[in-house]
Amino acid sequence: MATYFTSDYHLGHANVIRFDGRPFKDVWEMDEAIIENHNSVVNEDDDFYFLGDFCFNNRASEYMSRLNGNKFFVKGNHDRRDMIKLYQKYGTYLGELAEVVVAGQKIILCHYSMRVWNKSHHGAWHLYGHSHHSLPDDPHSLSFDVGINGKGYDYKPLSFAQVGKIMAKKDWKPKDHHGKK
């Protein structure tokens, strides 16, 4: 069993093709490619953490039912009450912020980027979406954007191993943010 992370599928959202420069001719091609890419890496028994903004049309239920994995959902800014109900129906809804442990690694999951988070000064990771990779990566912070449209992500979720390799390249040092200068 493996663990995967991503956000911002924006299925059914035609304008995101232009906003993100996504390489799809239309929304239907994008939706099918993302679902196919998802299922090409996430198996039925894998854990899949989705950090918000899943779908913008009335096909959300159909799309969720087609995705592999044990699904865990964090709320995004575009996720209204009906989407939260679907998150609860097709997986586990974790709210707006979640703390999980995978292979002994504490990970803070949120749709939004944070500068500090619980246990950040002890090596906890922070994964987020929302910004569509518009924020510069901080090489000294154990956080980054796992949104589907990241360079080199090929519109696929990232595995825990891939996230670990990215974090290992960061020049992170423990730093207490509790007012000490």
mmCIF file of the C-alpha atoms, coordinates in Angstrom:
data_MODEL
# 
_entry.id   MODEL 
# 
loop_
_atom_site.group_PDB 
_atom_site.id 
_atom_site.type_symbol 
_atom_site.label_atom_id 
_atom_site.label_alt_id 
_atom_site.label_comp_id 
_atom_site.label_asym_id 
_atom_site.label_entity_id 
_atom_site.label_seq_id 
_atom_site.pdbx_PDB_ins_code 
_atom_site.Cartn_x 
_atom_site.Cartn_y 
_atom_site.Cartn_z 
_atom_site.occupancy 
_atom_site.B_iso_or_equiv 
_atom_site.pdbx_formal_charge 
_atom_site.auth_seq_id 
_atom_site.auth_comp_id 
_atom_site.auth_asym_id 
_atom_site.auth_atom_id 
_atom_site.pdbx_PDB_model_num 
ATOM 1   C CA . MET A 1 1   ? 0.000   0.000  0.000   1.00 0.00 ? 1   MET A CA 1 
ATOM 2   C CA . ALA A 1 2   ? 1.269   3.465  -0.937  1.00 0.00 ? 2   ALA A CA 1 
ATOM 3   C CA . THR A 1 3   ? 0.182   6.994  0.000   1.00 0.00 ? 3   THR A CA 1 
ATOM 4   C CA . TYR A 1 4   ? -0.463  9.847  -2.451  1.00 0.00 ? 4   TYR A CA 1 
ATOM 5   C CA . PHE A 1 5   ? -1.110  13.591 -2.214  1.00 0.00 ? 5   PHE A CA 1 
ATOM 6   C CA . THR A 1 6   ? -2.481  16.251 -4.550  1.00 0.00 ? 6   THR A CA 1 
ATOM 7   C CA . SER A 1 7   ? -4.986  19.077 -4.897  1.00 0.00 ? 7   SER A CA 1 
ATOM 8   C CA . ASP A 1 8   ? -6.792  21.316 -7.343  1.00 0.00 ? 8   ASP A CA 1 
ATOM 9   C CA . TYR A 1 9   ? -8.107  18.882 -9.929  1.00 0.00 ? 9   TYR A CA 1 
ATOM 10  C CA . HIS A 1 10  ? -10.708 21.533 -10.840 1.00 0.00 ? 10  HIS A CA 1 
ATOM 11  C CA . LEU A 1 11  ? -12.588 18.965 -12.910 1.00 0.00 ? 11  LEU A CA 1 
ATOM 12  C CA . GLY A 1 12  ? -15.285 20.557 -15.039 1.00 0.00 ? 12  GLY A CA 1 
ATOM 13  C CA . HIS A 1 13  ? -13.631 23.987 -14.760 1.00 0.00 ? 13  HIS A CA 1 
ATOM 14  C CA . ALA A 1 14  ? -13.002 25.170 -18.324 1.00 0.00 ? 14  ALA A CA 1 
ATOM 15  C CA . ASN A 1 15  ? -11.260 28.407 -17.303 1.00 0.00 ? 15  ASN A CA 1 
ATOM 16  C CA . VAL A 1 16  ? -8.572  26.582 -15.293 1.00 0.00 ? 16  VAL A CA 1 
ATOM 17  C CA . ILE A 1 17  ? -7.165  25.301 -18.601 1.00 0.00 ? 17  ILE A CA 1 
ATOM 18  C CA . ARG A 1 18  ? -6.325  28.890 -19.521 1.00 0.00 ? 18  ARG A CA 1 
ATOM 19  C CA . PHE A 1 19  ? -5.456  30.061 -15.974 1.00 0.00 ? 19  PHE A CA 1 
ATOM 20  C CA . ASP A 1 20  ? -2.938  27.231 -15.411 1.00 0.00 ? 20  ASP A CA 1 
ATOM 21  C CA . GLY A 1 21  ? -1.863  26.783 -19.022 1.00 0.00 ? 21  GLY A CA 1 
ATOM 22  C CA . ARG A 1 22  ? -3.040  23.169 -18.846 1.00 0.00 ? 22  ARG A CA 1 
ATOM 23  C CA . PRO A 1 23  ? -2.290  21.205 -22.042 1.00 0.00 ? 23  PRO A CA 1 
ATOM 24  C CA . PHE A 1 24  ? -5.856  20.136 -22.820 1.00 0.00 ? 24  PHE A CA 1 
ATOM 25  C CA . LYS A 1 25  ? -8.091  21.194 -25.717 1.00 0.00 ? 25  LYS A CA 1 
ATOM 26  C CA . ASP A 1 26  ? -11.235 21.263 -23.572 1.00 0.00 ? 26  ASP A CA 1 
ATOM 27  C CA . VAL A 1 27  ? -12.651 20.431 -20.151 1.00 0.00 ? 27  VAL A CA 1 
ATOM 28  C CA . TRP A 1 28  ? -13.754 16.907 -21.119 1.00 0.00 ? 28  TRP A CA 1 
ATOM 29  C CA . GLU A 1 29  ? -10.259 15.984 -22.308 1.00 0.00 ? 29  GLU A CA 1 
ATOM 30  C CA . MET A 1 30  ? -8.797  17.443 -19.098 1.00 0.00 ? 30  MET A CA 1 
ATOM 31  C CA . ASP A 1 31  ? -11.227 15.594 -16.833 1.00 0.00 ? 31  ASP A CA 1 
ATOM 32  C CA . GLU A 1 32  ? -10.647 12.226 -18.499 1.00 0.00 ? 32  GLU A CA 1 
ATOM 33  C CA . ALA A 1 33  ? -6.850  12.682 -18.568 1.00 0.00 ? 33  ALA A CA 1 
ATOM 34  C CA . ILE A 1 34  ? -6.686  13.584 -14.867 1.00 0.00 ? 34  ILE A CA 1 
ATOM 35  C CA . ILE A 1 35  ? -8.871  10.625 -13.851 1.00 0.00 ? 35  ILE A CA 1 
ATOM 36  C CA . GLU A 1 36  ? -6.834  8.273  -16.050 1.00 0.00 ? 36  GLU A CA 1 
ATOM 37  C CA . ASN A 1 37  ? -3.547  9.670  -14.691 1.00 0.00 ? 37  ASN A CA 1 
ATOM 38  C CA . HIS A 1 38  ? -4.814  9.365  -11.115 1.00 0.00 ? 38  HIS A CA 1 
ATOM 39  C CA . ASN A 1 39  ? -5.762  5.717  -11.613 1.00 0.00 ? 39  ASN A CA 1 
ATOM 40  C CA . SER A 1 40  ? -2.473  4.957  -13.353 1.00 0.00 ? 40  SER A CA 1 
ATOM 41  C CA . VAL A 1 41  ? -0.579  5.573  -10.093 1.00 0.00 ? 41  VAL A CA 1 
ATOM 42  C CA . VAL A 1 42  ? -3.130  5.192  -7.262  1.00 0.00 ? 42  VAL A CA 1 
ATOM 43  C CA . ASN A 1 43  ? -4.298  1.610  -6.674  1.00 0.00 ? 43  ASN A CA 1 
ATOM 44  C CA . GLU A 1 44  ? -7.543  0.598  -4.975  1.00 0.00 ? 44  GLU A CA 1 
ATOM 45  C CA . ASP A 1 45  ? -5.857  -0.088 -1.616  1.00 0.00 ? 45  ASP A CA 1 
ATOM 46  C CA . ASP A 1 46  ? -3.611  3.023  -1.600  1.00 0.00 ? 46  ASP A CA 1 
ATOM 47  C CA . ASP A 1 47  ? -4.327  6.029  0.623   1.00 0.00 ? 47  ASP A CA 1 
ATOM 48  C CA . PHE A 1 48  ? -5.044  9.212  -1.298  1.00 0.00 ? 48  PHE A CA 1 
ATOM 49  C CA . TYR A 1 49  ? -5.099  12.672 0.319   1.00 0.00 ? 49  TYR A CA 1 
ATOM 50  C CA . PHE A 1 50  ? -6.818  15.363 -1.725  1.00 0.00 ? 50  PHE A CA 1 
ATOM 51  C CA . LEU A 1 51  ? -6.287  18.948 -0.542  1.00 0.00 ? 51  LEU A CA 1 
ATOM 52  C CA . GLY A 1 52  ? -9.310  20.698 -2.006  1.00 0.00 ? 52  GLY A CA 1 
ATOM 53  C CA . ASP A 1 53  ? -11.008 22.032 -5.143  1.00 0.00 ? 53  ASP A CA 1 
ATOM 54  C CA . PHE A 1 54  ? -12.109 18.801 -6.770  1.00 0.00 ? 54  PHE A CA 1 
ATOM 55  C CA . CYS A 1 55  ? -14.847 19.614 -9.284  1.00 0.00 ? 55  CYS A CA 1 
ATOM 56  C CA . PHE A 1 56  ? -16.839 22.465 -10.820 1.00 0.00 ? 56  PHE A CA 1 
ATOM 57  C CA . ASN A 1 57  ? -19.748 20.633 -12.440 1.00 0.00 ? 57  ASN A CA 1 
ATOM 58  C CA . ASN A 1 58  ? -22.553 18.227 -11.641 1.00 0.00 ? 58  ASN A CA 1 
ATOM 59  C CA . ARG A 1 59  ? -20.415 15.183 -12.498 1.00 0.00 ? 59  ARG A CA 1 
ATOM 60  C CA . ALA A 1 60  ? -18.484 15.262 -9.200  1.00 0.00 ? 60  ALA A CA 1 
ATOM 61  C CA . SER A 1 61  ? -20.173 12.122 -7.856  1.00 0.00 ? 61  SER A CA 1 
ATOM 62  C CA . GLU A 1 62  ? -19.449 10.189 -11.048 1.00 0.00 ? 62  GLU A CA 1 
ATOM 63  C CA . TYR A 1 63  ? -15.832 11.368 -11.060 1.00 0.00 ? 63  TYR A CA 1 
ATOM 64  C CA . MET A 1 64  ? -15.222 10.496 -7.394  1.00 0.00 ? 64  MET A CA 1 
ATOM 65  C CA . SER A 1 65  ? -16.646 7.015  -7.888  1.00 0.00 ? 65  SER A CA 1 
ATOM 66  C CA . ARG A 1 66  ? -14.135 6.435  -10.692 1.00 0.00 ? 66  ARG A CA 1 
ATOM 67  C CA . LEU A 1 67  ? -11.037 7.351  -8.652  1.00 0.00 ? 67  LEU A CA 1 
ATOM 68  C CA . ASN A 1 68  ? -8.925  4.614  -7.058  1.00 0.00 ? 68  ASN A CA 1 
ATOM 69  C CA . GLY A 1 69  ? -7.780  4.719  -3.479  1.00 0.00 ? 69  GLY A CA 1 
ATOM 70  C CA . ASN A 1 70  ? -8.924  5.150  0.111   1.00 0.00 ? 70  ASN A CA 1 
ATOM 71  C CA . LYS A 1 71  ? -9.833  8.821  -0.180  1.00 0.00 ? 71  LYS A CA 1 
ATOM 72  C CA . PHE A 1 72  ? -9.189  11.496 2.448   1.00 0.00 ? 72  PHE A CA 1 
ATOM 73  C CA . PHE A 1 73  ? -10.388 15.023 1.683   1.00 0.00 ? 73  PHE A CA 1 
ATOM 74  C CA . VAL A 1 74  ? -9.403  18.460 2.970   1.00 0.00 ? 74  VAL A CA 1 
ATOM 75  C CA . LYS A 1 75  ? -11.716 21.366 2.151   1.00 0.00 ? 75  LYS A CA 1 
ATOM 76  C CA . GLY A 1 76  ? -10.687 23.852 -0.535  1.00 0.00 ? 76  GLY A CA 1 
ATOM 77  C CA . ASN A 1 77  ? -11.976 27.367 -1.089  1.00 0.00 ? 77  ASN A CA 1 
ATOM 78  C CA . HIS A 1 78  ? -14.261 26.220 -3.938  1.00 0.00 ? 78  HIS A CA 1 
ATOM 79  C CA . ASP A 1 79  ? -15.702 23.274 -1.995  1.00 0.00 ? 79  ASP A CA 1 
ATOM 80  C CA . ARG A 1 80  ? -19.280 24.142 -1.062  1.00 0.00 ? 80  ARG A CA 1 
ATOM 81  C CA . ARG A 1 81  ? -21.671 22.148 1.134   1.00 0.00 ? 81  ARG A CA 1 
ATOM 82  C CA . ASP A 1 82  ? -22.640 19.730 -1.671  1.00 0.00 ? 82  ASP A CA 1 
ATOM 83  C CA . MET A 1 83  ? -18.976 18.896 -2.301  1.00 0.00 ? 83  MET A CA 1 
ATOM 84  C CA . ILE A 1 84  ? -18.372 18.297 1.421   1.00 0.00 ? 84  ILE A CA 1 
ATOM 85  C CA . LYS A 1 85  ? -21.263 15.808 1.365   1.00 0.00 ? 85  LYS A CA 1 
ATOM 86  C CA . LEU A 1 86  ? -19.618 13.994 -1.551  1.00 0.00 ? 86  LEU A CA 1 
ATOM 87  C CA . TYR A 1 87  ? -16.288 13.987 0.296   1.00 0.00 ? 87  TYR A CA 1 
ATOM 88  C CA . GLN A 1 88  ? -18.080 12.282 3.195   1.00 0.00 ? 88  GLN A CA 1 
ATOM 89  C CA . LYS A 1 89  ? -19.847 9.818  0.877   1.00 0.00 ? 89  LYS A CA 1 
ATOM 90  C CA . TYR A 1 90  ? -16.790 8.710  -1.097  1.00 0.00 ? 90  TYR A CA 1 
ATOM 91  C CA . GLY A 1 91  ? -14.111 8.902  1.557   1.00 0.00 ? 91  GLY A CA 1 
ATOM 92  C CA . THR A 1 92  ? -13.147 10.522 4.835   1.00 0.00 ? 92  THR A CA 1 
ATOM 93  C CA . TYR A 1 93  ? -13.658 14.257 5.183   1.00 0.00 ? 93  TYR A CA 1 
ATOM 94  C CA . LEU A 1 94  ? -10.851 15.739 7.312   1.00 0.00 ? 94  LEU A CA 1 
ATOM 95  C CA . GLY A 1 95  ? -12.072 19.352 7.530   1.00 0.00 ? 95  GLY A CA 1 
ATOM 96  C CA . GLU A 1 96  ? -9.982  22.393 6.673   1.00 0.00 ? 96  GLU A CA 1 
ATOM 97  C CA . LEU A 1 97  ? -6.775  21.235 8.350   1.00 0.00 ? 97  LEU A CA 1 
ATOM 98  C CA . ALA A 1 98  ? -5.499  17.752 9.075   1.00 0.00 ? 98  ALA A CA 1 
ATOM 99  C CA . GLU A 1 99  ? -2.500  16.258 10.838  1.00 0.00 ? 99  GLU A CA 1 
ATOM 100 C CA . VAL A 1 100 ? -1.539  12.785 9.678   1.00 0.00 ? 100 VAL A CA 1 
ATOM 101 C CA . VAL A 1 101 ? 1.416   10.481 10.176  1.00 0.00 ? 101 VAL A CA 1 
ATOM 102 C CA . VAL A 1 102 ? 2.729   8.418  7.266   1.00 0.00 ? 102 VAL A CA 1 
ATOM 103 C CA . ALA A 1 103 ? 5.641   6.043  7.846   1.00 0.00 ? 103 ALA A CA 1 
ATOM 104 C CA . GLY A 1 104 ? 6.504   7.934  11.042  1.00 0.00 ? 104 GLY A CA 1 
ATOM 105 C CA . GLN A 1 105 ? 6.496   11.354 9.325   1.00 0.00 ? 105 GLN A CA 1 
ATOM 106 C CA . LYS A 1 106 ? 4.102   13.983 10.700  1.00 0.00 ? 106 LYS A CA 1 
ATOM 107 C CA . ILE A 1 107 ? 2.391   15.867 7.846   1.00 0.00 ? 107 ILE A CA 1 
ATOM 108 C CA . ILE A 1 108 ? 0.120   18.900 8.106   1.00 0.00 ? 108 ILE A CA 1 
ATOM 109 C CA . LEU A 1 109 ? -2.406  19.073 5.265   1.00 0.00 ? 109 LEU A CA 1 
ATOM 110 C CA . CYS A 1 110 ? -4.254  22.249 4.314   1.00 0.00 ? 110 CYS A CA 1 
ATOM 111 C CA . HIS A 1 111 ? -5.555  23.775 1.103   1.00 0.00 ? 111 HIS A CA 1 
ATOM 112 C CA . TYR A 1 112 ? -3.592  26.931 1.938   1.00 0.00 ? 112 TYR A CA 1 
ATOM 113 C CA . SER A 1 113 ? 0.106   27.574 2.407   1.00 0.00 ? 113 SER A CA 1 
ATOM 114 C CA . MET A 1 114 ? 1.358   28.411 5.900   1.00 0.00 ? 114 MET A CA 1 
ATOM 115 C CA . ARG A 1 115 ? 4.679   29.856 7.035   1.00 0.00 ? 115 ARG A CA 1 
ATOM 116 C CA . VAL A 1 116 ? 4.615   27.898 10.296  1.00 0.00 ? 116 VAL A CA 1 
ATOM 117 C CA . TRP A 1 117 ? 2.508   24.933 11.393  1.00 0.00 ? 117 TRP A CA 1 
ATOM 118 C CA . ASN A 1 118 ? 2.323   22.490 14.272  1.00 0.00 ? 118 ASN A CA 1 
ATOM 119 C CA . LYS A 1 119 ? 5.728   20.876 14.836  1.00 0.00 ? 119 LYS A CA 1 
ATOM 120 C CA . SER A 1 120 ? 7.285   22.744 11.886  1.00 0.00 ? 120 SER A CA 1 
ATOM 121 C CA . HIS A 1 121 ? 10.332  23.381 14.060  1.00 0.00 ? 121 HIS A CA 1 
ATOM 122 C CA . HIS A 1 122 ? 10.536  19.624 14.745  1.00 0.00 ? 122 HIS A CA 1 
ATOM 123 C CA . GLY A 1 123 ? 10.542  18.475 11.106  1.00 0.00 ? 123 GLY A CA 1 
ATOM 124 C CA . ALA A 1 124 ? 6.814   18.125 10.391  1.00 0.00 ? 124 ALA A CA 1 
ATOM 125 C CA . TRP A 1 125 ? 5.998   18.576 6.731   1.00 0.00 ? 125 TRP A CA 1 
ATOM 126 C CA . HIS A 1 126 ? 3.292   20.863 5.365   1.00 0.00 ? 126 HIS A CA 1 
ATOM 127 C CA . LEU A 1 127 ? 1.569   20.073 2.061   1.00 0.00 ? 127 LEU A CA 1 
ATOM 128 C CA . TYR A 1 128 ? -0.857  22.489 0.428   1.00 0.00 ? 128 TYR A CA 1 
ATOM 129 C CA . GLY A 1 129 ? -2.539  23.482 -2.828  1.00 0.00 ? 129 GLY A CA 1 
ATOM 130 C CA . HIS A 1 130 ? -4.625  26.542 -3.757  1.00 0.00 ? 130 HIS A CA 1 
ATOM 131 C CA . SER A 1 131 ? -1.818  28.674 -5.209  1.00 0.00 ? 131 SER A CA 1 
ATOM 132 C CA . HIS A 1 132 ? -1.464  26.633 -8.431  1.00 0.00 ? 132 HIS A CA 1 
ATOM 133 C CA . HIS A 1 133 ? 2.324   26.841 -8.021  1.00 0.00 ? 133 HIS A CA 1 
ATOM 134 C CA . SER A 1 134 ? 2.332   30.648 -8.161  1.00 0.00 ? 134 SER A CA 1 
ATOM 135 C CA . LEU A 1 135 ? 4.182   30.979 -4.831  1.00 0.00 ? 135 LEU A CA 1 
ATOM 136 C CA . PRO A 1 136 ? 7.970   30.659 -4.870  1.00 0.00 ? 136 PRO A CA 1 
ATOM 137 C CA . ASP A 1 137 ? 9.195   27.535 -3.140  1.00 0.00 ? 137 ASP A CA 1 
ATOM 138 C CA . ASP A 1 138 ? 11.032  28.179 0.122   1.00 0.00 ? 138 ASP A CA 1 
ATOM 139 C CA . PRO A 1 139 ? 14.136  25.964 0.085   1.00 0.00 ? 139 PRO A CA 1 
ATOM 140 C CA . HIS A 1 140 ? 14.432  26.332 3.881   1.00 0.00 ? 140 HIS A CA 1 
ATOM 141 C CA . SER A 1 141 ? 10.871  25.212 4.655   1.00 0.00 ? 141 SER A CA 1 
ATOM 142 C CA . LEU A 1 142 ? 9.540   21.647 4.766   1.00 0.00 ? 142 LEU A CA 1 
ATOM 143 C CA . SER A 1 143 ? 6.478   22.624 2.769   1.00 0.00 ? 143 SER A CA 1 
ATOM 144 C CA . PHE A 1 144 ? 5.405   22.806 -0.855  1.00 0.00 ? 144 PHE A CA 1 
ATOM 145 C CA . ASP A 1 145 ? 2.471   22.914 -3.261  1.00 0.00 ? 145 ASP A CA 1 
ATOM 146 C CA . VAL A 1 146 ? 1.248   19.451 -4.284  1.00 0.00 ? 146 VAL A CA 1 
ATOM 147 C CA . GLY A 1 147 ? -1.326  20.802 -6.762  1.00 0.00 ? 147 GLY A CA 1 
ATOM 148 C CA . ILE A 1 148 ? -1.905  18.641 -9.835  1.00 0.00 ? 148 ILE A CA 1 
ATOM 149 C CA . ASN A 1 149 ? -0.357  21.157 -12.237 1.00 0.00 ? 149 ASN A CA 1 
ATOM 150 C CA . GLY A 1 150 ? 3.152   21.209 -10.750 1.00 0.00 ? 150 GLY A CA 1 
ATOM 151 C CA . LYS A 1 151 ? 6.106   21.133 -13.114 1.00 0.00 ? 151 LYS A CA 1 
ATOM 152 C CA . GLY A 1 152 ? 7.106   17.518 -13.617 1.00 0.00 ? 152 GLY A CA 1 
ATOM 153 C CA . TYR A 1 153 ? 3.982   16.158 -11.874 1.00 0.00 ? 153 TYR A CA 1 
ATOM 154 C CA . ASP A 1 154 ? 2.449   15.126 -15.237 1.00 0.00 ? 154 ASP A CA 1 
ATOM 155 C CA . TYR A 1 155 ? -1.033  15.773 -13.823 1.00 0.00 ? 155 TYR A CA 1 
ATOM 156 C CA . LYS A 1 156 ? -0.655  12.871 -11.383 1.00 0.00 ? 156 LYS A CA 1 
ATOM 157 C CA . PRO A 1 157 ? -0.737  12.716 -7.585  1.00 0.00 ? 157 PRO A CA 1 
ATOM 158 C CA . LEU A 1 158 ? 2.629   12.610 -5.823  1.00 0.00 ? 158 LEU A CA 1 
ATOM 159 C CA . SER A 1 159 ? 3.587   9.549  -3.817  1.00 0.00 ? 159 SER A CA 1 
ATOM 160 C CA . PHE A 1 160 ? 4.881   9.773  -0.263  1.00 0.00 ? 160 PHE A CA 1 
ATOM 161 C CA . ALA A 1 161 ? 8.279   8.683  -1.662  1.00 0.00 ? 161 ALA A CA 1 
ATOM 162 C CA . GLN A 1 162 ? 8.244   11.524 -4.213  1.00 0.00 ? 162 GLN A CA 1 
ATOM 163 C CA . VAL A 1 163 ? 7.329   14.026 -1.494  1.00 0.00 ? 163 VAL A CA 1 
ATOM 164 C CA . GLY A 1 164 ? 10.172  12.648 0.647   1.00 0.00 ? 164 GLY A CA 1 
ATOM 165 C CA . LYS A 1 165 ? 12.688  13.175 -2.161  1.00 0.00 ? 165 LYS A CA 1 
ATOM 166 C CA . ILE A 1 166 ? 11.564  16.782 -2.584  1.00 0.00 ? 166 ILE A CA 1 
ATOM 167 C CA . MET A 1 167 ? 11.790  17.408 1.171   1.00 0.00 ? 167 MET A CA 1 
ATOM 168 C CA . ALA A 1 168 ? 15.247  15.797 1.325   1.00 0.00 ? 168 ALA A CA 1 
ATOM 169 C CA . LYS A 1 169 ? 16.580  18.420 -1.114  1.00 0.00 ? 169 LYS A CA 1 
ATOM 170 C CA . LYS A 1 170 ? 15.525  21.274 1.165   1.00 0.00 ? 170 LYS A CA 1 
ATOM 171 C CA . ASP A 1 171 ? 18.115  23.063 3.283   1.00 0.00 ? 171 ASP A CA 1 
ATOM 172 C CA . TRP A 1 172 ? 16.033  22.845 6.441   1.00 0.00 ? 172 TRP A CA 1 
ATOM 173 C CA . LYS A 1 173 ? 17.395  23.365 9.942   1.00 0.00 ? 173 LYS A CA 1 
ATOM 174 C CA . PRO A 1 174 ? 15.352  23.164 13.146  1.00 0.00 ? 174 PRO A CA 1 
ATOM 175 C CA . LYS A 1 175 ? 14.325  26.679 14.116  1.00 0.00 ? 175 LYS A CA 1 
ATOM 176 C CA . ASP A 1 176 ? 12.114  27.572 17.056  1.00 0.00 ? 176 ASP A CA 1 
ATOM 177 C CA . HIS A 1 177 ? 9.590   30.231 16.080  1.00 0.00 ? 177 HIS A CA 1 
ATOM 178 C CA . HIS A 1 178 ? 8.434   30.918 19.647  1.00 0.00 ? 178 HIS A CA 1 
ATOM 179 C CA . GLY A 1 179 ? 9.914   34.406 19.868  1.00 0.00 ? 179 GLY A CA 1 
ATOM 180 C CA . LYS A 1 180 ? 13.563  33.476 20.250  1.00 0.00 ? 180 LYS A CA 1 
ATOM 181 C CA . LYS A 1 181 ? 15.844  35.657 18.138  1.00 0.00 ? 181 LYS A CA 1 
# 
